Amino acid sequence: MSNNWDLEIYNFNLPWTQISQIAEKAKRSQHSLDPNIILLHAGTNDLNESPPIDPSQAPDRLGALIDQIIADSPDAIVLVAQIINAANPATESLIQVYNNAVPGEVKRRADSGHKIMVSDFRSITAADLKDGIHPTDAGYQKMADIWFKGIQEAAQKGWIKAPKTPDPKLGLPASGPGDRYCLQPPFWVEAIKDKAIATGVGHNGDLRFHPNWVKVDSHATGIGKDGIGVVFADLNGDSEF
């Protein structure tokens, strides 16, 4: 697809997260990012867990997340997904029930005057998935087209406003109060057996890697950055970083 818009896109992406986790992470970052367009595809990781996380209450959790997003970014447009399908029959059954509830959650907020719409991803089927849950490249392209269609519709309604805050400065030390960085430091996540890795979300969630490699058996002492977007890996298998 093509358009005549002059766009600069700063994306804050939250993969592998459940609805409640998205709410917590958005609470820490949404104020500083101050988005004008929010694309919300949430619920898959609640329903694909073994066992699923309280699937009957998943629409209510989605509704609470939407309310939080609207409260934190009242001028943003919010596109809420009827999420993609899954190859696993049990997960797919839960997704169908969940998707049927999504339009009602959206309508209640739209009826209150909020700029919110449904984006329907139910056309993304098991044939578009590479592992039964995540799309292939072609599947992601289909998702992008659906999101873009929703953004176009919102633009035609005159809903999209210019961002209020300056563009974030990526890969540079903070130089003043106008500089915006995600405040979340690296956090430890489980890896293989007793190993672990540290990961972060990058400057404003852009997932860029800002390198600061030093010689073996040493560690970085700091270069004045916020420390996010750095990944530590056990390269030689000695369980030390």
C-alpha positions in Angstrom: 0.0 0.0 0.0 1.1 3.6 -0.6 -0.1 6.9 0.7 0.8 10.6 0.6 1.4 11.0 4.3 4.7 12.4 5.7 5.3 9.9 8.5 7.9 9.3 11.0 7.1 6.1 13.0 8.4 5.4 16.5 7.1 2.0 17.6 6.8 0.7 21.1 6.2 -3.0 20.8 5.3 -5.5 23.5 5.8 -9.1 22.2 5.1 -12.3 24.2 3.0 -10.5 26.8 -0.4 -11.2 28.3 -3.1 -8.6 28.7 -2.3 -7.8 32.3 1.4 -7.5 31.5 0.7 -5.1 28.6 -1.3 -3.0 31.1 1.6 -2.9 33.5 4.3 -2.1 30.9 2.1 0.5 29.2 1.5 2.2 32.5 5.3 2.7 32.9 5.9 3.9 29.4 2.8 5.4 27.8 3.0 8.8 29.5 6.5 9.4 28.2 5.9 8.1 24.7 2.6 10.0 24.3 1.4 8.1 21.2 -1.2 9.4 18.8 -2.0 6.0 17.3 -2.3 2.8 19.4 -2.6 -0.6 17.7 -3.7 -3.2 20.3 -3.5 -6.9 19.4 -3.9 -8.5 22.8 -5.2 -11.8 24.2 -3.2 -14.5 22.3 -0.8 -15.1 25.1 -3.6 -15.4 27.7 -5.4 -18.0 25.6 -2.4 -20.0 24.5 -1.0 -20.6 28.0 -1.2 -24.1 29.4 -3.6 -23.9 31.1 -5.2 -20.7 29.6 -5.4 -17.7 31.9 -9.0 -17.3 33.0 -10.3 -17.1 29.4 -13.8 -16.2 30.4 -12.5 -13.0 31.9 -10.1 -12.1 29.1 -12.6 -9.7 27.5 -13.0 -7.9 30.8 -9.2 -7.6 31.1 -9.1 -6.2 27.6 -11.8 -3.7 28.5 -9.8 -2.6 31.5 -6.7 -2.2 29.4 -8.6 -0.1 26.9 -9.8 2.1 29.7 -6.3 2.6 31.0 -5.0 3.4 27.5 -7.8 5.9 26.9 -7.2 7.6 30.3 -3.4 7.9 29.6 -3.7 9.0 26.0 -7.2 10.5 25.5 -6.3 12.1 22.2 -4.9 9.0 20.6 -6.8 6.7 18.3 -7.1 3.1 19.4 -7.5 0.2 17.0 -8.4 -3.0 18.8 -7.8 -6.3 17.1 -10.1 -9.3 16.8 -6.9 -11.4 17.1 -5.4 -13.8 14.6 -6.4 -17.5 14.6 -4.3 -20.3 16.0 -3.5 -23.8 14.7 -4.1 -25.5 18.0 -7.9 -26.4 18.1 -8.2 -25.8 21.9 -6.6 -22.3 21.6 -8.5 -21.6 18.5 -11.8 -22.4 20.2 -11.0 -19.9 23.0 -9.9 -17.3 20.5 -13.2 -17.5 18.7 -15.2 -16.8 21.9 -12.8 -14.0 22.8 -13.1 -12.4 19.3 -16.8 -12.4 19.5 -16.6 -10.3 22.6 -14.2 -7.7 21.3 -16.6 -5.6 19.3 -18.8 -5.1 22.4 -15.9 -3.9 24.5 -15.0 -1.5 21.7 -18.5 -0.3 21.1 -19.0 0.6 24.8 -16.0 2.9 24.6 -17.0 4.3 21.2 -20.5 5.1 22.4 -18.9 7.2 25.2 -17.2 9.3 22.5 -13.8 7.8 22.4 -11.8 7.4 19.1 -11.7 3.6 19.0 -12.4 1.0 16.3 -12.1 -2.7 15.7 -9.6 -4.1 13.3 -10.6 -7.6 12.2 -7.7 -10.1 11.9 -9.8 -13.3 11.7 -8.7 -13.7 8.1 -5.2 -14.6 9.3 -5.6 -18.4 9.5 -3.4 -21.3 10.4 -2.1 -21.3 6.8 -0.5 -17.9 7.5 1.3 -19.1 10.7 4.9 -20.4 10.9 4.6 -22.1 14.2 0.9 -22.4 14.9 0.7 -19.1 16.7 3.1 -16.5 15.0 2.6 -15.4 11.4 4.9 -16.0 8.5 6.3 -13.0 6.7 3.4 -13.1 4.4 1.0 -13.3 7.4 2.6 -10.2 8.9 2.2 -8.4 5.6 -1.5 -9.3 5.8 -1.6 -7.9 9.3 0.1 -4.7 8.2 -2.5 -4.2 5.5 -5.3 -4.6 8.0 -3.8 -2.2 10.4 -3.1 0.3 7.6 -6.7 0.1 6.5 -7.9 0.9 10.0 -5.5 3.9 10.2 -6.7 5.1 6.9 -10.3 4.9 8.1 -9.4 6.8 11.3 -7.7 9.5 9.2 -10.8 9.9 7.0 -12.8 10.5 10.1 -10.3 13.3 11.1 -9.3 11.5 14.3 -5.5 11.5 13.9 -3.8 14.4 15.6 -0.1 15.3 15.5 2.0 14.0 18.4 2.2 16.5 21.3 5.8 15.8 22.3 9.1 16.0 20.3 10.4 13.0 18.5 12.5 10.8 20.8 16.3 11.1 20.5 17.6 7.6 19.8 21.1 6.4 20.7 22.2 9.6 22.4 22.8 10.5 26.0 20.0 12.6 27.6 20.9 16.3 27.2 17.9 18.0 28.7 14.3 17.7 29.9 13.1 17.4 26.3 14.9 14.1 25.7 12.6 11.1 26.1 13.7 7.7 26.9 12.0 4.6 28.1 12.7 4.4 31.9 12.6 0.6 32.2 16.1 -0.8 32.9 17.3 -4.2 31.6 15.5 -7.1 33.4 16.4 -10.7 33.9 14.5 -13.4 32.1 14.8 -17.2 32.3 16.8 -18.9 29.5 18.1 -22.5 29.2 18.2 -24.5 32.5 20.0 -22.4 35.1 21.3 -19.8 32.6 19.7 -16.4 32.2 20.0 -13.4 30.0 19.4 -9.7 30.5 17.2 -7.9 28.0 15.6 -4.5 27.6 13.2 -2.6 25.4 15.5 -0.2 23.6 15.2 3.5 23.5 11.4 4.2 23.5 10.9 0.6 22.6 12.6 0.7 19.2 14.5 -2.5 20.0 17.7 -1.0 18.6 21.0 -2.5 20.0 23.4 0.2 21.2 26.8 -1.7 21.4 29.4 -1.2 24.0 31.6 -4.2 23.7 34.8 -4.5 25.7 37.5 -7.2 26.0 36.7 -10.6 27.4 36.6 -11.0 31.3 35.6 -7.3 31.6 32.3 -5.6 31.7 31.0 -2.3 30.5 31.3 0.5 33.1 28.7 2.7 31.5 28.7 5.3 28.8 26.1 7.7 30.0 23.1 6.0 28.4 20.0 4.7 30.1 21.1 1.0 29.9 18.2 -0.3 27.9 18.4 -2.1 24.6 21.4 -4.0 25.8 21.6 -7.8 25.8 24.1 -9.8 27.8 24.8 -13.3 26.6 27.0 -16.1 28.0 29.2 -16.5 24.9 31.7 -19.0 26.2 29.4 -21.1 28.4 31.1 -20.4 31.7 27.8 -19.2 33.3 29.4 -15.7 33.9 28.5 -12.5 32.2 
